[in-house]
Amino acid sequence: MDKVITITGGTGSLGNQLVTTLLEELQIGEIRIVSRDEEKQLQMRRKFASSKIKFYIGDVRDIESLKRPFDGSDVVIHAAAMKQIDTCEYFPHETIKTNVLGAENVCRAAEGRTKRCVAISTDKATLPLNIYGMSKGLQERIFCGWSNGQTTYSAVRYGNVVGSRGSVIPYFKELRDKDLPLPITHPEMTRFWLRLKDAVELVLYASNTAEHGELLVPRMKASKIIDLAEVMSDQPWHITGPRPGEKLHEDIVSEDEARRAFSNGQYIHIQPVGVLVPPAIALTNSVASNTVEMLTKEELHKMLVEEGWL
Ligand SMILES: NC(=O)c1ccc[n+]([C@@H]2O[C@H](COP(=O)([O-])OP(=O)(O)OC[C@H]3O[C@@H](n4cnc5c(N)ncnc54)[C@H](OP(=O)(O)O)[C@@H]3O)[C@@H](O)[C@H]2O)c1
C-alpha cells in the first residue's frame, strides 16, 4: 500500500534528498513536509512539482502545529534541528527549545498518529562536548526511551554528510574559489564522511525495520581534515586551533554503547539503555573517527567529484 511519510525539517538537505528518493524509487502515497520558512517550501514546491507532496507550516516548538500533519502518517521522520555548532554554543536555551523540547513535542504529537517515528542524530551526540551534541544526545534519549503502545520510536546517528549546508566542504570550496588559504583547526583532526544518499538509505532502513528504542549507526570511513583540504585546494592551509566544543576525533559508538550494540554488517544496532546484548554478539570496541578505515586521497577525490564539489 502507498505510504504516507511526514518529514519535519523536510526542506533541508536531508529532506530534499529523501523526497527525491521517495518519488523516484519507491511507491509513495503522500509526503508531508513540516517546517517554518514558507520561502524554502515554495522553492521545493517548484523544484518537485508533485501533487504527492503536501506542505505544512509548523514549528517543532509548537506541538499543536504538528498534530495535523502527523495524523494518519505511516512514518514521521524528525529531521528539524538547530545544527550550526557556533549558534548552538551562543544560544543554548534556543537550542534546547528546538532540539530537546522539540523532540519531546514530536514524540508526544506522534503518539497514536503515526506507526513509526524516527529521529535523525549526529556523531556529535556521542560523548558530547558541545551544546549541539548535548542537545542531540538528549533527543536520542527522548526518542529511544519514549513509551507508547501504538507508535514505534527509534533514531539514527551518522557523521558528516558530504557538502551539507553550512559544513566544511562548501566553506573550503568558497575559499578555494577565492584563492584563499584553508583554515585547519588541528593537523590530526579526523571526521567521518557519508554521502547524502547513504544517509537517506539508513533513514529509510530505520523507518522500515528499527525496533522500538533502537539507535542505528552506519559503518562509515573517515579522513583527516588536512587530507580533505589538500584534495580540495592547491592553496597552502594554515592552523587556527580548535574551536570551542570541537573534538579532535568524533565518536560514533561509545564504550558503554558498544556493550549493548551488535552489528549486522552494514549497520550497528545500539539497544536502549538497560537492555543487555549477549557478550558473544556485542561489539567489542567503541568506534571513533581515528579508529576506523581512513579514506585515501584518491577515494576522497572520487567522492568529491561524484558529489559535485570538484
Ligand atoms: N548535515 C549533516 O552533516 C548532518 C550530520 C548528522 C546529522 N544531521 C542531522 O540531520 C538532520 C537534517 O539535517 P540537514 O542537513 O538536512 O539540515 P538543514 O539542511 O539545516 O535543514 C534543517 C531543516 O529543519 C527545519 N527547521 C529548523 N528549525 C525548525 C523548527 N523549529 N521547526 C520546524 N522545522 C525546523 C528547517 O526549515 P525552516 O528553517 O524553514 O524551519 C530545515 O528544513 C538534522 O537533525 C541534523 O542534526 C546532519
The ligand as an SDF file (V2000), in Angstrom:
LIG
                    3D

 48 52  0  0  0  0  0  0  0  0999 V2000
   24.2450   17.7060    7.6810 N   0  0  0  0  0  0  0  0  0  0  0  0
   24.9770   16.8570    8.3650 C   0  0  0  0  0  0  0  0  0  0  0  0
   26.1960   16.6910    8.1280 O   0  0  0  0  0  0  0  0  0  0  0  0
   24.3200   16.0580    9.4670 C   0  0  0  0  0  0  0  0  0  0  0  0
   25.0640   15.0420   10.0910 C   0  0  0  0  0  0  0  0  0  0  0  0
   24.4570   14.2990   11.0990 C   0  0  0  0  0  0  0  0  0  0  0  0
   23.1430   14.5710   11.4630 C   0  0  0  0  0  0  0  0  0  0  0  0
   22.4620   15.5840   10.8690 N   0  0  0  0  0  0  0  0  0  0  0  0
   21.0840   15.8470   11.3070 C   0  0  0  0  0  0  0  0  0  0  0  0
   20.2420   15.6210   10.1920 O   0  0  0  0  0  0  0  0  0  0  0  0
   19.0850   16.4540   10.2800 C   0  0  0  0  0  0  0  0  0  0  0  0
   18.8500   17.1430    8.9630 C   0  0  0  0  0  0  0  0  0  0  0  0
   19.9930   17.8990    8.6400 O   0  0  0  0  0  0  0  0  0  0  0  0
   20.0630   18.7800    7.3340 P   0  0  0  0  0  0  0  0  0  0  0  0
   21.4900   18.8150    6.9220 O   0  0  0  0  0  0  0  0  0  0  0  0
   19.0050   18.3710    6.3840 O   0  0  0  0  0  0  0  0  0  0  0  0
   19.6720   20.2020    7.9690 O   0  0  0  0  0  0  0  0  0  0  0  0
   19.2720   21.5510    7.2240 P   0  0  0  0  0  0  0  0  0  0  0  0
   19.5720   21.4700    5.7750 O   0  0  0  0  0  0  0  0  0  0  0  0
   19.8440   22.6770    8.0130 O   0  0  0  0  0  0  0  0  0  0  0  0
   17.6890   21.5710    7.4040 O   0  0  0  0  0  0  0  0  0  0  0  0
   17.1010   21.7770    8.6440 C   0  0  0  0  0  0  0  0  0  0  0  0
   15.5980   21.7970    8.4680 C   0  0  0  0  0  0  0  0  0  0  0  0
   14.9710   21.9640    9.7360 O   0  0  0  0  0  0  0  0  0  0  0  0
   13.9700   22.9700    9.6330 C   0  0  0  0  0  0  0  0  0  0  0  0
   13.7860   23.5480   10.9660 N   0  0  0  0  0  0  0  0  0  0  0  0
   14.6930   24.1830   11.7370 C   0  0  0  0  0  0  0  0  0  0  0  0
   14.1430   24.5410   12.9060 N   0  0  0  0  0  0  0  0  0  0  0  0
   12.8490   24.1060   12.8700 C   0  0  0  0  0  0  0  0  0  0  0  0
   11.7600   24.1680   13.7790 C   0  0  0  0  0  0  0  0  0  0  0  0
   11.8930   24.7710   14.9660 N   0  0  0  0  0  0  0  0  0  0  0  0
   10.5860   23.6020   13.4220 N   0  0  0  0  0  0  0  0  0  0  0  0
   10.4230   23.0020   12.2090 C   0  0  0  0  0  0  0  0  0  0  0  0
   11.4220   22.9260   11.3050 N   0  0  0  0  0  0  0  0  0  0  0  0
   12.6210   23.4630   11.6410 C   0  0  0  0  0  0  0  0  0  0  0  0
   14.4930   23.9310    8.5720 C   0  0  0  0  0  0  0  0  0  0  0  0
   13.4950   24.6630    7.9040 O   0  0  0  0  0  0  0  0  0  0  0  0
   12.9230   26.0850    8.4590 P   0  0  0  0  0  0  0  0  0  0  0  0
   14.1320   26.8940    8.8400 O   0  0  0  0  0  0  0  0  0  0  0  0
   12.1450   26.6260    7.3210 O   0  0  0  0  0  0  0  0  0  0  0  0
   12.0430   25.7300    9.6130 O   0  0  0  0  0  0  0  0  0  0  0  0
   15.0790   22.9040    7.5820 C   0  0  0  0  0  0  0  0  0  0  0  0
   14.0320   22.3830    6.7900 O   0  0  0  0  0  0  0  0  0  0  0  0
   19.3130   17.3690   11.4730 C   0  0  0  0  0  0  0  0  0  0  0  0
   18.5850   16.8640   12.5600 O   0  0  0  0  0  0  0  0  0  0  0  0
   20.7960   17.2760   11.7340 C   0  0  0  0  0  0  0  0  0  0  0  0
   21.0880   17.4650   13.1120 O   0  0  0  0  0  0  0  0  0  0  0  0
   23.0120   16.3170    9.8670 C   0  0  0  0  0  0  0  0  0  0  0  0
  1  2  1  0
  2  3  2  0
  2  4  1  0
  4  5  1  0
  4 48  2  0
  5  6  2  0
  6  7  1  0
  7  8  2  0
  8  9  1  0
  8 48  1  0
  9 10  1  0
  9 46  1  0
 10 11  1  0
 11 12  1  0
 11 44  1  0
 12 13  1  0
 13 14  1  0
 14 15  2  0
 14 16  1  0
 14 17  1  0
 17 18  1  0
 18 19  2  0
 18 20  1  0
 18 21  1  0
 21 22  1  0
 22 23  1  0
 23 24  1  0
 23 42  1  0
 24 25  1  0
 25 26  1  0
 25 36  1  0
 26 27  1  0
 26 35  1  0
 27 28  2  0
 28 29  1  0
 29 30  1  0
 29 35  2  0
 30 31  1  0
 30 32  2  0
 32 33  1  0
 33 34  2  0
 34 35  1  0
 36 37  1  0
 36 42  1  0
 37 38  1  0
 38 39  2  0
 38 40  1  0
 38 41  1  0
 42 43  1  0
 44 45  1  0
 44 46  1  0
 46 47  1  0
M  CHG  2   8   1  16  -1
M  END
$$$$
